[in-house]
Amino acid sequence: MNGFFGQFGGAFVAETLIRNLEELEHEYERIKEDAAFRNEVAAILKHFVGRPTPLTPLHRIPSKLGGAKLYLKREDLTHTGAHKINNALAQALLARKIGKRRIVAETGAGQHGVAVATVCSLLGIECVVYMGAVDAARQAPNVQRMKLLGADLRLVHAGQQTLKDAIGEAIRDWITNVHDTHYLLGSAVGPHPFPKIVADFQSIIGEEAREQIWEAEGRSPDYVVACVGGGSNAIGIFNGFIDDPDVKLIGVQAAGEGIESSKHAAPLVKGSLGIVQGSFTYMLQDAYGQILETHSIAPGLDYPGVGPQHSYLKDSGRVEYTSINDREALKAFEYLCRTEGILPALESSHAVAYALKLAPTLSEDKIVLVNLSGRGDKDMNQAMEGLERLAQLEQLELEGVTV
């Protein structure tokens, strides 16, 4: 096994996992080129998931703000409401091809868990999903959806009780039950070959977006913007434009309560190099190498590491990584709802917020393409509470009260 992007990646795992990973890599490399497998994935993506997802031009926002044209790649319009189902479906079919009768997965925002539960229901595969108890409380609608779809949902009460801890429990389950179980990792993180597999199965986003923007505008966009937690939606759309040097790629991480505070989730902006959950990458850690706690209003971005390909793209200079804080994301969430009639996930709202700052600085002939990675139904309670708190804070600030 190699699995490195420059110096990043690899498989820094216990010896007991190496055989599992080697088997998965071998079977993946064998099956991914099989025309019947690719055709089956494509057919279900078309007839069940609803691909291709549309590319939506925004009208009212550019007329209000001025500047560049704005387009959204509408992954929120897939069945289950996010990009996660692209990878979940393909990996579940891969698992069935290699004779696995049981799937174990982790979830943060719940969208990956819902996607896995959905495809397992469709394909008749046993499904176990691990989710941090904190995330479960924040994402109650997705908890209900997973249970209705038949998943065995197991809440994790260890550690910070978020995505990192759910991944740890899912890996432990996989080690124990490898004879009949496939670990369906949901993001482009972890040990090789997972980052490679997930990037491959999410690249359909970028392939479609490139074809669609050429059809709409006769050229590539000037900027492509995506939020980055683990990094699967971003790597999916970036892969469609990565070989086009004229397209500037922007990855947006979660600044939480402030990038200079201790409450953020932006390892590509404020992290350092280390090994997190089997991969050498940028991560948030203290001086002793212990993983730091993270914070974001968007649970899907609340992760202390990032996919190794993103770390490589950062150091190579091909992608610029920046951050958006909770307040900016909430305001973008509300603005897109009220101005364009589109309800974004809080994760995607970070990318939208950056685009809303970028577009007015550009000329009218420029094009900014944003990957809207998911819809915001799951976030309604948290977003409304956050917007109410934000309104109160802004009123106090108007009155000159220090907060």
Protein Blocks (a to p, Z undefined) as FASTA:
>chain_A
ZZighjggcjdddfklmmmmmmmmmmmmmmmmpmklmmmmmmmmmmmnopacdddddfkl
mmmngpjddddddfklpghiiaklmmmmmmmmmmmmnopabdcdddfklmmmmmmmmmmm
mnopacdddddfklmmmmmmmmmmmmmnopacdddfehjlpaklmmmmmmmmmmmmmmmp
ccddfbfedjdfklmmmmmmmmmmmmmmmmmmmmmnopacfbdcdddfkommmmmmmmmm
mmmmkbccdddddekjojkbmbdcdfklmgccddeehiacdddddfkopacddddfblkl
mcfbdcfklmmmmmnomaccddddfklmmmmmmmmmmmnopacdfklmmmmmmmmmmmmm
pcfkbccddddfbcfklmmmmmmmmmmmmmmmmmmmmnopaZZ
